[in-house]
Amino acid sequence: MKQMRILLLSAIIVPALVQARNSAAVASAPQAQPSQQQPAARVVDLKASDGTLLKASYFAAGKPGPGVLLFHQTNRTRKAWDDVAVRLTVAGINTLTLDMRGFGESGGIPHDRLTPKERAQVRERRPADIDTAWQYLVSQPGVKGDVIGLGGAGLDGVENSIQTASRHSAQVKSLVLISGQTELAGRKFMRQASQLPGLFVWADSDDYPPTAEVMEWLYGISSNPDKKFIHYAGPEAPWLAYEDKDVPATGSHGTDLFKVHPELPGTVVDWFVTTLITPGQAPASNSGSAGSLSMSILDQIETPGGAAQVEHQLMEVRRKNPQAQLWPRNLVNVMGYDNLQVGNTKLALEILKLNVLAYPESADANDSLGDAYLANGEKGLARQYAEKALALLASDTKESEVRRNVIRASAQQKLNQLAAVR
């Protein structure tokens, strides 16, 4: 089976590759520069509810002002945010960076040694761990606890930012989201949080596709009129691994973008300054479409009965152009698995069947539909689509060799599981 989320190992396994999108990157606002005498960070020991020690760094602005909490990506630590944190402090924003449990200097089993069961347990504890850091930040002298910004990079950083904002929606006034994704509940929150401005950043050549496509989707979902995107156009990188595995870094994912695009840290600081210190003076919005995604179709697919309506639209369009596509395969795959993960099995089946209808020659789409049938107890159909996925692999040259191996292993695992229960 494949991993449940595009980039993260979980109990149900999910496929997802992303085609790069073509949209113009926006120009950054005037850059805030750190002073020559940089404020020193204070290393903080935080105790989680179960006694685990969590390491954080607190950058005090030395005067009353808002606060920002920054989350690292799965393959980095809190230190990746140090330069931004210093700049924020100079700009008058008190900043806390945190090593999540099992990362960097924090306690717990190292994240790369966790079993799937242990990984699930760590994820269950994560909101409480983050709220421990939250309480520390808002309790510091001079921090305006009702004016907080959140920044996150990568799969975990973006998800942590959005979920934290949903728990503290009255206090969180701004988001910076770089190269990540969120699950079904996070997408629902972003659709409803019209009061929450967000800066969305991604690169087509991200080390972990399908990040670019998912970020464009997330930007489109956001309902705030002052949202802004920064899109670094370029070729799509081949799929090599999920984010919890290191691949050769090209400076195109998460906080690694700071090295290749040295203007970006200043842009992040300017965003927080204009949304936290001078609200109402946010940078000019570029809230139009970030690319070619049809948000109305994607939204319709995820509503009960919507897949059948969109199928009709697809058939109408294909009468004129048999090769026409109305949605990206990978995003709809993600949508299906996210619904499967929360128990919306019937809706997940509708979504993934629609994806196979549009992309019948995709081994990935067929294997994913097999996962949905297996979850629904339809063993014969699960076997049928796993076998079809294996048969298609030889001709499905759109996938990298590494990705084909993942799909092959997923399909074969289903067949082995089904053979064992005969």
Secondary structure in CASP SS format (residue, H / E / C, confidence):
PFRMAT SS
TARGET T0000
AUTHOR 0000-0000-0000
METHOD secondary structure of the structure
MODEL  1
M C 1.00
K C 1.00
Q C 1.00
M C 1.00
R C 1.00
I C 1.00
L C 1.00
L C 1.00
L C 1.00
S C 1.00
A C 1.00
I C 1.00
I C 1.00
V C 1.00
P C 1.00
A C 1.00
L C 1.00
V C 1.00
Q C 1.00
A C 1.00
R C 1.00
N C 1.00
S C 1.00
A C 1.00
A C 1.00
V C 1.00
A C 1.00
S C 1.00
A C 1.00
P C 1.00
Q C 1.00
A C 1.00
Q C 1.00
P C 1.00
S C 1.00
Q C 1.00
Q C 1.00
Q C 1.00
P C 1.00
A C 1.00
A C 1.00
R E 1.00
V E 1.00
V E 1.00
D E 1.00
L E 1.00
K E 1.00
A C 1.00
S C 1.00
D C 1.00
G C 1.00
T C 1.00
L E 1.00
L E 1.00
K E 1.00
A E 1.00
S E 1.00
Y E 1.00
F E 1.00
A C 1.00
A C 1.00
G C 1.00
K C 1.00
P C 1.00
G E 1.00
P E 1.00
G E 1.00
V E 1.00
L E 1.00
L E 1.00
F E 1.00
H C 1.00
Q C 1.00
T C 1.00
N C 1.00
R C 1.00
T C 1.00
R H 1.00
K H 1.00
A H 1.00
W H 1.00
D H 1.00
D H 1.00
V H 1.00
A H 1.00
V H 1.00
R H 1.00
L H 1.00
T H 1.00
V H 1.00
A C 1.00
G C 1.00
I C 1.00
N E 1.00
T E 1.00
L E 1.00
T E 1.00
L E 1.00
D C 1.00
M C 1.00
R C 1.00
G C 1.00
F C 1.00
G C 1.00
E C 1.00
S C 1.00
G C 1.00
G C 1.00
I C 1.00
P C 1.00
H H 1.00
D H 1.00
R H 1.00
L C 1.00
T C 1.00
P H 1.00
K H 1.00
E H 1.00
R H 1.00
A H 1.00
Q H 1.00
V H 1.00
R H 1.00
E H 1.00
R H 1.00
R H 1.00
P H 1.00
A H 1.00
D H 1.00
I H 1.00
D H 1.00
T H 1.00
A H 1.00
W H 1.00
Q H 1.00
Y H 1.00
L H 1.00
V H 1.00
S H 1.00
Q C 1.00
P C 1.00
G C 1.00
V E 1.00
K E 1.00
G E 1.00
D E 1.00
V E 1.00
I E 1.00
G E 1.00
L E 1.00
G E 1.00
G E 1.00
A E 1.00
G H 1.00
L H 1.00
D H 1.00
G H 1.00
V H 1.00
E H 1.00
N H 1.00
S H 1.00
I H 1.00
Q H 1.00
T H 1.00
A H 1.00
S H 1.00
R H 1.00
H C 1.00
S C 1.00
A C 1.00
Q C 1.00
V E 1.00
K E 1.00
S E 1.00
L E 1.00
V E 1.00
L E 1.00
I E 1.00
S C 1.00
G C 1.00
Q C 1.00
T C 1.00
E C 1.00
L H 1.00
A H 1.00
G H 1.00
R H 1.00
K H 1.00
F H 1.00
M H 1.00
R H 1.00
Q H 1.00
A C 1.00
S C 1.00
Q C 1.00
L C 1.00
P C 1.00
G E 1.00
L E 1.00
F E 1.00
V E 1.00
W E 1.00
A E 1.00
D C 1.00
S C 1.00
D C 1.00
D C 1.00
Y C 1.00
P C 1.00
P C 1.00
T H 1.00
A H 1.00
E H 1.00
V H 1.00
M H 1.00
E H 1.00
W H 1.00
L H 1.00
Y H 1.00
G H 1.00
I H 1.00
S C 1.00
S C 1.00
N C 1.00
P C 1.00
D C 1.00
K C 1.00
K E 1.00
F E 1.00
I E 1.00
H E 1.00
Y E 1.00
A C 1.00
G C 1.00
P C 1.00
E C 1.00
A C 1.00
P C 1.00
W C 1.00
L C 1.00
A C 1.00
Y C 1.00
E C 1.00
D C 1.00
K C 1.00
D C 1.00
V C 1.00
P C 1.00
A C 1.00
T C 1.00
G C 1.00
S C 1.00
H C 1.00
G H 1.00
T H 1.00
D H 1.00
L H 1.00
F H 1.00
K H 1.00
V H 1.00
H C 1.00
P C 1.00
E C 1.00
L H 1.00
P H 1.00
G H 1.00
T H 1.00
V H 1.00
V H 1.00
D H 1.00
W H 1.00
F H 1.00
V H 1.00
T H 1.00
T H 1.00
L H 1.00
I H 1.00
T C 1.00
P C 1.00
G C 1.00
Q C 1.00
A C 1.00
P C 1.00
A C 1.00
S C 1.00
N C 1.00
S C 1.00
G C 1.00
S C 1.00
A C 1.00
G C 1.00
S C 1.00
L C 1.00
S C 1.00
M H 1.00
S H 1.00
I H 1.00
L H 1.00
D H 1.00
Q H 1.00
I H 1.00
E C 1.00
T C 1.00
P C 1.00
G C 1.00
G H 1.00
A H 1.00
A H 1.00
Q H 1.00
V H 1.00
E H 1.00
H H 1.00
Q H 1.00
L H 1.00
M H 1.00
E H 1.00
V H 1.00
R H 1.00
R H 1.00
K H 1.00
N C 1.00
P C 1.00
Q C 1.00
A C 1.00
Q C 1.00
L C 1.00
W C 1.00
P C 1.00
R H 1.00
N H 1.00
L H 1.00
V H 1.00
N H 1.00
V H 1.00
M H 1.00
G H 1.00
Y H 1.00
D H 1.00
N H 1.00
L H 1.00
Q H 1.00
V C 1.00
G C 1.00
N C 1.00
T H 1.00
K H 1.00
L H 1.00
A H 1.00
L H 1.00
E H 1.00
I H 1.00
L H 1.00
K H 1.00
L H 1.00
N H 1.00
V H 1.00
L H 1.00
A H 1.00
Y C 1.00
P C 1.00
E C 1.00
S C 1.00
A H 1.00
D H 1.00
A H 1.00
N H 1.00
D H 1.00
S H 1.00
L H 1.00
G H 1.00
D H 1.00
A H 1.00
Y H 1.00
L H 1.00
A H 1.00
N C 1.00
G C 1.00
E C 1.00
K H 1.00
G H 1.00
L H 1.00
A H 1.00
R H 1.00
Q H 1.00
Y H 1.00
A H 1.00
E H 1.00
K H 1.00
A H 1.00
L H 1.00
A H 1.00
L H 1.00
L C 1.00
A C 1.00
S C 1.00
D C 1.00
T C 1.00
K C 1.00
E C 1.00
S C 1.00
E H 1.00
V H 1.00
R H 1.00
R H 1.00
N H 1.00
V H 1.00
I H 1.00
R H 1.00
A H 1.00
S H 1.00
A H 1.00
Q H 1.00
Q H 1.00
K H 1.00
L H 1.00
N H 1.00
Q H 1.00
L H 1.00
A H 1.00
A H 1.00
V C 1.00
R C 1.00
END
